[in-house]
Amino acid sequence: MALILKDVLQIPILKVAKLLTDQEVAKQQYITSISVIEVPVGRFVRPGEFVLTTGMNVGQNARLLADFVREIAEARAAALAIAIGTHTPGISQSVIDVANRLKLPLIELPWELRFSEISEAVLREIIQETNRIRSRDEFVWSLASRHVEENAAIEKGRQLGFDFSRKVVGIVATLSNLSGQSAQSGRADADARLVERLCARMATQNHLHWLGTVIGDTVVGYLEVPRTRQRIHSLLAGLQPIASGRCTVSWGVGRICGEFPDFAKSYEDARIACELGMRTRGKSYITDVSDVLADRVLLNLQRDAQASMLLNRYIEPLSRLQRIPLVPTLEMFFDTDCNASETARKLSISRQSLLYRLKKIENILNIDLHDSDSRFAIVLSLRIHKLQRHSTVQKQKFGQPL
């Protein structure tokens, strides 16, 4: 759990502290712990740490102090606070410039402040914030999983500043690392917390309500519907560039919650929309539940024995011929509205090669691609196959099958 640095600087004992670096950087730094460090830094500083120091052995030399700042920044600390006095008489502009360049907030402390009292005050705030976040997390998940009664939810929502009379939609965001794979658990949780905070900030900036939580590499929340539902897409899209340096985010948007039971249904909509979007469109897309209604029907259909017969009839025979990618050829052919020239161009083959492949498909399946019934059956088969390709019918996150 973390505190925003700018809020930490408002703790009474730190109101006499002076932020020397960019104010905007302080708004983006989150503190997870606090420590007292002198040189050498080594591995004693953790990411997100608020570091206190007297600058012993480096504070009287601008070059050495700048090197110390670099080491603290490389350790991904949240901020560095230096007590001005015996060991560090002052902080030169050159050192401040280094901190700004590295985006490490640099803070000047009066010598009289006791590090133990600062640590106690900051840790107290972190614990309080942790309890607040845990309470909110449990509440959001209780809404999504139908584990809370309506009256109790309304009372809890009031305590958290969430108005149940407003129209909201369920939002699910699943994170992948930049290579498209699931991130390591520690990093995934930190990135998901960042995305959840970005959602909260976006909502505040647009005068909307947001209530969210993080479960592993997934953000679950409820966003107040702006003037138009289409605006949700643009608001979420605005978060993509901010998060893109750390992770890839795929979004799902559920139905509007008209009644209390809709909170669980909207979450389920968003979860499925997010997963279907990743399966059919790839990572980093925003998928509304209304955009995947047909696929949602097909998900239920794919469990039927008739669907297996369909795949065995139209997909399996083409997949067996591995030396020629016939299934991808068919997918591209239908994606381009059966435009042979465009299909050949996108597959980087000649038009003649494409026509050969299409004839091969007709012979293997004993069909005519000009026949509308055959086309419909193949398109349906391809769609079901695409839904199954990246994951078979398996248990998804939170113990729920898609």
C-alpha positions as CSV (number, residue, x, y, z in Angstrom):
1,M,0.0,0.0,0.0
2,A,1.3,3.5,-0.7
3,L,0.9,7.2,0.1
4,I,1.3,10.0,-2.4
5,L,4.4,12.0,-1.6
6,K,2.6,15.3,-1.8
7,D,0.2,14.1,0.9
8,V,3.1,12.9,3.1
9,L,4.6,16.3,3.0
10,Q,1.3,17.6,4.6
11,I,1.9,15.5,7.7
12,P,2.3,18.1,10.5
13,I,5.9,17.1,11.4
14,L,6.9,17.5,7.7
15,K,5.2,20.9,7.0
16,V,8.6,22.6,7.6
17,A,10.2,20.4,5.0
18,K,11.1,22.1,1.7
19,L,10.6,20.3,-1.7
20,L,13.5,21.4,-3.9
21,T,12.5,19.6,-7.1
22,D,9.6,19.6,-9.5
23,Q,6.2,19.7,-7.8
24,E,4.6,17.5,-10.5
25,V,7.0,14.7,-9.8
26,A,6.0,14.7,-6.2
27,K,2.3,14.2,-7.3
28,Q,3.3,10.9,-9.1
29,Q,5.5,9.3,-6.4
30,Y,4.1,6.8,-4.0
31,I,5.7,5.9,-0.7
32,T,5.5,2.3,0.6
33,S,8.0,2.5,3.4
34,I,10.6,4.8,5.1
35,S,14.3,4.3,6.0
36,V,17.4,6.1,7.2
37,I,20.4,5.6,5.0
38,E,23.9,6.9,4.8
39,V,26.6,5.8,2.3
40,P,27.1,3.3,0.9
41,V,23.6,2.7,-0.5
42,G,24.2,-0.8,-1.7
43,R,21.0,-2.8,-1.6
44,F,19.6,-1.2,1.5
45,V,17.0,1.0,-0.4
46,R,13.8,-0.6,-1.7
47,P,11.6,0.7,-4.5
48,G,9.0,3.2,-3.1
49,E,11.0,4.0,-0.1
50,F,11.1,7.5,1.5
51,V,14.8,7.9,2.4
52,L,16.1,10.1,5.2
53,T,19.7,11.0,5.4
54,T,22.2,13.5,6.9
55,G,24.5,13.1,3.9
56,M,27.4,12.0,6.1
57,N,30.6,11.7,4.1
58,V,29.0,13.2,0.9
59,G,27.1,16.3,1.9
60,Q,30.0,18.7,1.8
61,N,31.0,17.8,-1.8
62,A,28.5,18.5,-4.6
63,R,29.9,15.8,-6.9
64,L,29.7,13.1,-4.2
65,L,26.2,14.2,-3.2
66,A,25.1,14.1,-6.8
67,D,26.5,10.5,-7.0
68,F,24.5,9.6,-3.9
69,V,21.3,11.0,-5.4
70,R,21.9,8.9,-8.5
71,E,22.3,5.7,-6.4
72,I,19.1,6.5,-4.5
73,A,17.3,7.1,-7.8
74,E,18.6,3.9,-9.3
75,A,17.2,2.0,-6.4
76,R,13.8,3.4,-7.4
77,A,13.3,5.2,-4.1
78,A,10.2,7.4,-3.9
79,A,12.0,10.5,-2.4
80,L,15.2,11.6,-0.7
81,A,15.1,13.9,2.3
82,I,18.4,15.5,3.5
83,A,18.8,17.1,6.9
84,I,20.7,20.4,6.5
85,G,23.4,20.9,9.2
86,T,26.8,19.5,10.1
87,H,27.2,16.9,7.4
88,T,25.3,18.8,4.6
89,P,25.5,22.6,5.0
90,G,23.4,23.1,1.9
91,I,22.2,21.5,-1.4
92,S,23.6,23.1,-4.6
93,Q,21.6,23.7,-7.7
94,S,23.7,21.2,-9.6
95,V,22.5,18.5,-7.3
96,I,18.9,19.6,-7.6
97,D,19.2,19.5,-11.4
98,V,20.5,15.9,-11.2
99,A,17.5,14.9,-9.0
100,N,15.1,16.6,-11.4
101,R,16.6,14.9,-14.4
102,L,16.3,11.5,-12.6
103,K,12.7,12.4,-11.4
104,L,13.7,11.9,-7.8
105,P,12.0,14.3,-5.4
106,L,14.6,16.0,-3.2
107,I,13.6,17.4,0.1
108,E,15.4,19.7,2.5
109,L,14.8,19.0,6.3
110,P,15.7,21.2,9.3
111,W,18.5,19.6,11.3
112,E,16.3,19.8,14.4
113,L,13.8,17.2,13.1
114,R,14.3,13.8,14.6
115,F,14.3,11.0,12.0
116,S,12.6,8.6,14.5
117,E,9.6,11.0,14.9
118,I,9.4,11.4,11.1
119,S,9.5,7.6,10.6
120,E,6.8,7.1,13.3
121,A,4.5,9.7,11.7
122,V,4.9,8.4,8.1
123,L,4.5,4.7,9.2
124,R,1.4,5.6,11.1
125,E,-0.1,7.2,7.9
126,I,1.0,4.2,5.8
127,I,-0.8,1.8,8.2
128,Q,-3.9,4.0,8.2
129,E,-3.9,4.1,4.4
130,T,-3.4,0.4,4.2
131,N,-6.4,-0.2,6.4
132,R,-8.5,2.2,4.3
133,I,-7.4,0.5,1.0
134,R,-8.1,-3.0,2.5
135,S,-11.6,-2.0,3.6
136,R,-12.3,-0.5,0.1
137,D,-10.8,-3.6,-1.7
138,E,-13.0,-6.0,0.3
139,F,-16.1,-3.8,-0.4
140,V,-15.5,-3.7,-4.1
141,W,-15.0,-7.4,-4.4
142,S,-18.2,-8.0,-2.3
143,L,-20.1,-6.0,-4.8
144,A,-18.7,-7.9,-7.7
145,S,-19.2,-11.3,-6.1
146,R,-22.6,-10.7,-4.6
147,H,-21.4,-11.1,-1.1
148,V,-23.0,-8.1,0.5
149,E,-26.6,-7.0,1.2
150,E,-28.0,-3.9,-0.5
151,N,-28.6,-1.9,2.7
152,A,-25.1,-2.7,4.1
153,A,-23.6,-1.8,0.7
154,I,-25.3,1.5,0.6
155,E,-24.1,2.4,4.1
156,K,-20.5,1.3,3.3
157,G,-20.6,3.2,0.1
158,R,-21.7,6.3,2.0
159,Q,-18.6,5.9,4.3
160,L,-16.4,5.6,1.2
161,G,-18.0,8.6,-0.6
162,F,-19.6,6.4,-3.2
163,D,-23.2,7.3,-4.2
164,F,-25.3,4.3,-5.3
165,S,-27.9,6.6,-6.9
166,R,-25.5,7.4,-9.7
167,K,-25.3,5.3,-12.9
168,V,-22.1,3.3,-13.0
169,V,-20.6,0.5,-15.2
170,G,-18.3,-2.3,-14.2
171,I,-14.7,-2.0,-15.4
172,V,-12.1,-4.8,-15.6
173,A,-8.5,-4.2,-16.7
174,T,-6.1,-7.0,-17.1
175,L,-2.4,-6.3,-17.2
176,S,0.4,-8.0,-19.2
177,N,4.0,-7.0,-19.3
178,L,5.4,-5.2,-22.4
179,S,6.2,-8.5,-24.0
180,G,2.5,-9.5,-23.8
181,Q,3.0,-12.1,-21.1
182,S,1.7,-12.1,-17.5
183,A,4.0,-10.1,-15.2
184,Q,5.7,-11.5,-12.1
185,S,3.3,-11.3,-9.1
186,G,5.1,-8.5,-7.2
187,R,5.5,-6.3,-10.3
188,A,2.0,-7.1,-11.5
189,D,0.4,-6.0,-8.3
190,A,2.4,-2.7,-8.3
191,D,1.5,-2.0,-11.9
192,A,-2.2,-2.8,-11.2
193,R,-2.2,-0.5,-8.3
194,L,-0.8,2.2,-10.5
195,V,-3.5,1.6,-13.1
196,E,-6.2,1.7,-10.4
197,R,-4.8,5.0,-9.1
198,L,-4.9,6.4,-12.7
199,C,-8.5,5.4,-12.9
200,A,-9.3,7.2,-9.7
201,R,-7.4,10.3,-10.9
202,M,-9.1,10.3,-14.3
203,A,-12.5,10.1,-12.6
204,T,-11.7,12.9,-10.2
205,Q,-10.5,15.1,-13.1
206,N,-13.8,14.5,-14.9
207,H,-16.0,14.9,-11.8
208,L,-17.0,11.3,-11.9
209,H,-17.2,8.6,-9.1
210,W,-14.8,5.7,-9.1
211,L,-14.6,2.8,-6.8
212,G,-11.9,0.2,-7.5
213,T,-9.7,-2.6,-6.2
214,V,-6.8,-4.7,-7.4
215,I,-6.7,-8.5,-7.5
216,G,-3.3,-9.8,-8.7
217,D,-2.7,-8.4,-12.2
218,T,-6.3,-7.2,-12.6
219,V,-8.1,-4.0,-11.7
220,V,-11.8,-4.3,-10.8
221,G,-13.9,-1.2,-10.4
222,Y,-17.1,0.8,-11.0
223,L,-17.0,4.0,-13.0
224,E,-19.8,6.6,-13.1
225,V,-21.2,6.9,-16.6
226,P,-20.4,10.3,-18.1
227,R,-22.8,12.1,-20.3
228,T,-22.5,9.5,-23.1
229,R,-21.5,5.9,-22.8
230,Q,-19.1,6.4,-25.7
231,R,-17.1,8.8,-23.5
232,I,-16.0,5.9,-21.3
233,H,-13.9,4.5,-24.2
234,S,-12.1,7.8,-24.7
235,L,-11.5,8.2,-20.9
236,L,-10.0,4.8,-20.7
237,A,-8.0,5.3,-23.9
238,G,-6.5,8.4,-22.3
239,L,-4.9,6.2,-19.6
240,Q,-3.2,3.9,-22.1
241,P,-0.2,6.2,-22.9
242,I,0.5,6.8,-19.2
243,A,0.6,3.1,-18.4
244,S,2.3,2.0,-21.6
245,G,5.8,2.5,-20.3
246,R,5.3,-0.2,-17.6
247,C,2.6,-2.6,-18.9
248,T,-0.1,-3.4,-21.5
249,V,-3.6,-3.0,-20.3
250,S,-6.7,-4.7,-21.8
251,W,-10.1,-3.3,-20.7
252,G,-13.6,-4.7,-20.4
253,V,-16.7,-2.5,-19.9
254,G,-19.9,-4.0,-18.5
255,R,-23.6,-3.0,-18.5
256,I,-25.0,0.0,-16.7
257,C,-26.0,-0.8,-13.2
258,G,-29.7,0.1,-12.9
259,E,-30.4,-2.0,-9.8
260,F,-28.3,-3.3,-7.0
261,P,-28.0,-6.9,-8.5
262,D,-26.5,-5.3,-11.6
263,F,-23.2,-4.6,-9.8
264,A,-22.3,-8.3,-9.9
265,K,-23.7,-8.7,-13.5
266,S,-21.8,-5.7,-14.7
267,Y,-18.6,-7.0,-13.3
268,E,-19.2,-10.3,-15.0
269,D,-19.9,-8.6,-18.3
270,A,-16.7,-6.6,-18.0
271,R,-14.7,-9.6,-17.1
272,I,-15.9,-11.6,-20.1
273,A,-15.6,-8.6,-22.4
274,C,-12.0,-8.1,-21.4
275,E,-11.1,-11.8,-21.9
276,L,-13.0,-12.0,-25.3
277,G,-11.3,-8.8,-26.4
278,M,-7.9,-10.3,-25.6
279,R,-8.7,-13.5,-27.4
280,T,-10.2,-12.0,-30.6
281,R,-8.4,-8.6,-30.9
282,G,-5.2,-9.0,-28.9
283,K,-3.8,-7.0,-26.0
284,S,-4.4,-3.3,-25.1
285,Y,-7.9,-3.0,-26.5
286,I,-11.0,-1.6,-24.8
287,T,-13.9,-4.0,-25.3
288,D,-17.5,-3.1,-24.4
289,V,-19.9,-5.9,-23.5
290,S,-22.2,-4.8,-26.4
291,D,-19.3,-5.4,-28.8
292,V,-19.0,-9.1,-28.0
293,L,-22.6,-10.3,-27.6
294,A,-22.2,-12.7,-30.6
295,D,-19.0,-14.1,-29.2
296,R,-20.6,-14.5,-25.8
297,V,-23.2,-16.7,-27.4
298,L,-20.6,-18.6,-29.3
299,L,-18.7,-19.3,-26.0
300,N,-21.8,-21.2,-24.8
301,L,-22.2,-22.8,-28.1
302,Q,-18.6,-24.1,-28.2
303,R,-19.3,-26.4,-25.3
304,D,-22.0,-28.1,-27.3
305,A,-21.2,-31.4,-29.0
306,Q,-22.5,-29.9,-32.3
307,A,-19.7,-27.2,-32.2
308,S,-17.1,-30.0,-32.0
309,M,-18.7,-31.6,-35.1
310,L,-18.5,-28.2,-36.9
311,L,-14.8,-27.8,-36.1
312,N,-14.1,-31.4,-37.1
313,R,-15.9,-30.8,-40.4
314,Y,-14.3,-27.5,-41.4
315,I,-11.2,-26.8,-39.3
316,E,-9.5,-30.1,-38.5
317,P,-9.0,-31.2,-42.1
318,L,-7.3,-27.9,-42.9
319,S,-5.1,-27.9,-39.8
320,R,-3.7,-31.3,-40.6
321,L,-2.0,-29.9,-43.8
322,Q,0.8,-28.1,-41.9
323,R,3.0,-27.2,-44.8
324,I,0.4,-24.7,-46.1
325,P,-1.3,-22.3,-43.6
326,L,-4.9,-22.9,-44.8
327,V,-6.8,-21.8,-41.7
328,P,-5.0,-18.4,-41.5
329,T,-5.5,-18.0,-45.2
330,L,-9.3,-18.5,-44.8
331,E,-9.4,-16.1,-41.8
332,M,-7.7,-13.4,-43.8
333,F,-9.9,-14.1,-46.8
334,F,-13.1,-13.5,-44.9
335,D,-11.5,-10.5,-42.9
336,T,-11.1,-8.8,-46.3
337,D,-14.6,-9.5,-47.4
338,C,-13.4,-12.2,-49.8
339,N,-11.2,-9.7,-51.7
340,A,-8.6,-12.0,-53.3
341,S,-6.1,-9.2,-54.2
342,E,-6.3,-7.6,-50.7
343,T,-5.9,-11.0,-49.1
344,A,-2.9,-11.8,-51.1
345,R,-1.3,-8.5,-50.3
346,K,-1.8,-8.9,-46.6
347,L,-0.5,-12.4,-46.7
348,S,2.5,-11.3,-48.7
349,I,1.9,-13.9,-51.4
350,S,1.0,-13.7,-55.1
351,R,-2.7,-13.6,-56.2
352,Q,-2.1,-16.9,-58.0
353,S,-0.7,-18.5,-54.8
354,L,-3.8,-17.4,-53.0
355,L,-6.1,-18.8,-55.6
356,Y,-4.2,-22.1,-55.4
357,R,-4.8,-22.2,-51.6
358,L,-8.5,-21.4,-51.9
359,K,-8.9,-24.2,-54.5
360,K,-7.0,-26.6,-52.2
361,I,-9.4,-25.7,-49.4
362,E,-12.4,-26.4,-51.6
363,N,-11.0,-29.8,-52.6
364,I,-10.2,-30.8,-49.0
365,L,-13.5,-29.8,-47.6
366,N,-15.5,-30.7,-50.7
367,I,-17.3,-27.4,-50.8
368,D,-17.8,-24.4,-53.1
369,L,-16.6,-21.1,-51.5
370,H,-19.1,-19.2,-53.6
371,D,-21.9,-21.0,-51.9
372,S,-23.5,-18.8,-49.1
373,D,-24.3,-21.8,-46.8
374,S,-20.8,-23.1,-47.0
375,R,-19.4,-19.6,-46.3
376,F,-21.6,-19.2,-43.3
377,A,-20.6,-22.6,-41.8
378,I,-16.9,-21.8,-42.4
379,V,-17.1,-18.3,-40.9
380,L,-18.9,-19.7,-37.8
381,S,-16.3,-22.5,-37.5
382,L,-13.4,-20.0,-37.8
383,R,-15.0,-17.8,-35.1
384,I,-15.4,-20.6,-32.6
385,H,-11.9,-21.8,-33.4
386,K,-10.5,-18.3,-32.8
387,L,-12.2,-18.2,-29.4
388,Q,-10.7,-21.5,-28.4
389,R,-7.2,-20.9,-29.9
390,H,-5.5,-19.1,-27.0
391,S,-7.1,-21.0,-24.2
392,T,-9.3,-24.1,-24.1
393,V,-12.3,-24.2,-21.8
394,Q,-10.4,-23.6,-18.5
395,K,-11.0,-22.1,-15.1
396,Q,-10.3,-18.4,-15.3
397,K,-9.3,-16.0,-12.6
398,F,-11.3,-15.9,-9.4
399,G,-12.4,-19.5,-9.9
400,Q,-14.9,-18.7,-12.6
401,P,-15.0,-20.3,-16.1
402,L,-15.3,-18.0,-19.0
